[in-house]
């Protein structure tokens, strides 16, 4: 099958969570003998049998509509901001309730033969804003993560502190996290952050510089706890799942997508590992079942 994959970024050069996830699915599709072409917003589009639409914030709306209308098989692969620059395509802010583009996107979503979400919470949050999609065929596929990178780390001793990764953003629950730190002054919190920080933090909080992805398994393995308290529904959240695979005890809330999966609370990390390892295979099985 000739498949076009629409994404804002080159998934093989950008290491964001969505891009890493897409790259693993893309490679699995190639191994299944699909002819897949990656199209970004500045690519010349060629006719396809099917298109998988991932993050598409940078695509011109009229161009995207024409692509959808001219392609027989459409799959929408939802991430945390597939079309919205506010990263809030599910209803969290008031602005989402009166979105001027809602009908435009609803029209495109209704043309899809399959909608793919990253967790039960991810779908639930989307349907709260777009209940019309409840009758559409869908699949729930967790983020694709190589669990062996994290299971293999066997630290002799763990730091009795809490780790949090890239959470100094409002939608990631920055205020929730800092409130927790102030309410628990005897606990030590280390926040790994890509964001520049110039503000004063509680004395028990230390902000650490970001690390290359290949260094993350060793970092997680050095901590006893991982904490993340988002204030918007998280579609999945790779960092939380990676910390879990690394043996960290997780402190989060009901807005954590990965925690909405029944298997995420299993004390046997191998059960969680199998679910994540199988994600690319199940992703393509769901697509192949709907589009033949």
N, C-alpha and C positions, 0 to 999 in steps of 0.2 A: 504494500500500500504506500502511495506517495503522500507524505505527511509534512505539513508546514508547522513549525513551532514558533509562535509569536511571543517575543519577550523584549522588554525594554533594553536589556543589557546582553552583552556577550556572556553567556553562562559559563564559558570556559576560562574567562579572564577576571570575572568579578566574583568575590568570595562572600557575597551576602547569603543569608540563609535560603532565600527563594532560589537564587541562582545555583547554589550547591545542590539543592533538592532537584531542580530541573535537570542539571547535568547528569545526575545518577539515573534519572528516568530516561533521558535522551540516549545514554549509552546502552541501557537495557533494551530500548526500542531498536537500536541498530543491531544488537546481538540477535534480535528476533527477526532480522532480515527486512525491517521496514526501511523505506527510503525517506529519511527525515532531513529537512533543511531548516536551519535556524534563520528566522527573519526578525530583524530589529526595525525600528521605526524609519531608519534611513536606508533600508534594503529595498531593492526592486523585487516586488512580489511576483511569483510565478504561480500559475494555476495548480491546485492541489486536490487530491481526493478527500483530504481531511485536514482541518487545522486544529491545533491545540493552542488555545489562547491562555497564556500565563499573564504575568504583570504587563499591562499595556497602557501605562500612564502617559507615555510620550507619543503614542500613536494618534494621528489626526482622526477625529471622530468620524468624519465623512469617509475617509479612506478605509477605516476599519469596518464601517457599515457595508461598504461596497465589497470588501473582501468576504465578509460573512455572507452577504446575499449571493455571492457568486460561487460559494463553496458548498457542496452537497452535505458534508458531514462536519459538524462543529462540536468541539469539546471545550468547555471552560474549566480551567484548572485554577481554582481560587487560592490566592495567597492573602496576605494581610492588607494589601492595597492594590488589588488588581486594576482598579480604574480610578481610584481617588487619591489625590495628592495629600489629603488630610489623614491618610491611613485609616480611615473610618468608614469603610463601605457597609458596615453593620451599624445599627443605631446606637451611638454613644453620645454624640454631641447634638445639640438642637439643630445645627446646620444640616445634619443628615436627614432630618425629618421633612425638610422643605427643599431637598436637593433638586435643582433645576434640570439635572440630567437623568433623574431617576427613570423617566419613561423611555428615554433613549436606550439606557442600559437594559431595562426590562425587556424591551423589544428584541435586543440581541440575545439575551439569556434564554428567551423563550424559543429561539431558533436552534438551541443546542440539543444534540441527541444525548449528551451526557454532561452532568455537572459533577465536578470532583472537589470535595472538601477535605481538609486535613484532620478533622476530628469531629465528634458529635457536637461539641460546643460550637465549632466553626459554622456548621450548618444551621444549628438552632439560632445563632445570633444573626445570620444572614436572613433567615426566614422571618425574623421579627420585623425586619425592614421591608422584605420582599416576599410576603406570604404567597404571592402568585406562583412562586417557584416550587411550592410544596409538592405539586403533582408531577414534577419533572423527574426523569430517571437520574439517579445519582449514585455515586460511590464515595465511601469514606476511606481515604488512604493516608496513613500517617507519614510524616516526613521520612525521606530515605536517608538513613544514617548507617555508616559502617560500624557496627557495634564492637568489632574486634579491636578497633583503635582504643577503646575505652576499657573493655573488659580485661585487656592484657596488662593493665597497670596494677601492680600489687605493692602499694607503699608499705613500708615497715611501720610507719606511724603517721597519723593524720593530725593536722593542725586543728585544735578545738575551736575553730572560728567559723563564721558564716561567710560564704563566698556568694557574690552576685555579679552577673556579667551583663554589661551594656544596659543597665537599668536606670541611668541618669537621664531619662527622657520621661516627659509627662505621661505619655500613653503606656509606658512600661511600668508606671507606678512609682516614680521617683519620690513623691511626697509620702506615699504609703511606706516605702522602704525607710526613709529618714525618720518618719514618725516611730516606726518600730525600733529603730536604733536609739532614739531618745527615750522611749519607754522601757528599753532593756539596756541600761548603761553598763551593766556588767558583762555583756556579750560583745565580742569583737566582730566587726563587720568589715570585710574587704570588698571593694567594688572595682571590678575591672571595667574600664570605660574608654570608649572611643571619643566620647565628647570631651571638650576642653572644660575644665572646672576651675572657676575662680572664686567660688563662694565658700563661706565658712561652714564646715560640717561638724556634727557632734564629735566629741573627743574620741569616741570608740569606733569612728569610721575612718578608714584609710582608702584613698582612691589610688588604684594601681594602673599603670599604662597598659594598653591593649597588647595582645600577643599574637603572633602568627598562629593560624589554625592548628598547625602540626604540634604546637606546644601546649594546646589546651588539654589533652588527656592527662598529661603529667600535672598540670595545675589542678584540675578537678580532684585528682587522686590524693592531693595533699590536704584536702579539706574534709572535715567531718560533716559539714552541713552546706546546703545550697538554699538560698532564699530568693524568691521573686514574688512580688505582690502587685501584679498589674491592676490598672484601673480601667482598662478596656479589655474586651474579650480577645484573648490571644488565640489565633487559629491553631497553632500547635506549640511552638517554642522549642527550637532545637537545643538551646543551651540547657534548659531544664531537663530534657531527656538525656542529653550527654552526661550531665552531672549524675543523674540517676544511674546510668550504666556504669559510671565510675565508682559507684558505691556510696555516694553522698546521701544523707538523709535530707528529704525535700520539705521545705516550708513554703507553702504557696496558698492561693485562695481559689475560689470557684470560677475565676476568670482565666484559668490556665488550661489551654486547649488540650495539651498532652495528658493532663490529669483527668480529663473527661472520658478517656478510654478506660474500660473496665480493667484491662490487663496492666495498666500503668502502676497500680498499687500492689501488684504481685511481688512478694518478697524474693522470688526466684528471678534474678536478673537475666537468666537465660531465656525465660519466657518473654520478657520485654525485648531482648535482643532478637529473637526470632521474628517477632512482629515487625520490627523496624527493618531487619534484613530482607524480609519478604515484600516490602513496600513496592519496589520497582516492578517485580513480577506481577503483583496484584493490580498495580496501576494499568499495565498493558492488558492484563486479562479482562479488566472492566471495559476498556476501550474496544478490544477485539470482539467482545461479546455483543456490544451495541452496534459496531460498525463492521460489517462483513462484506 
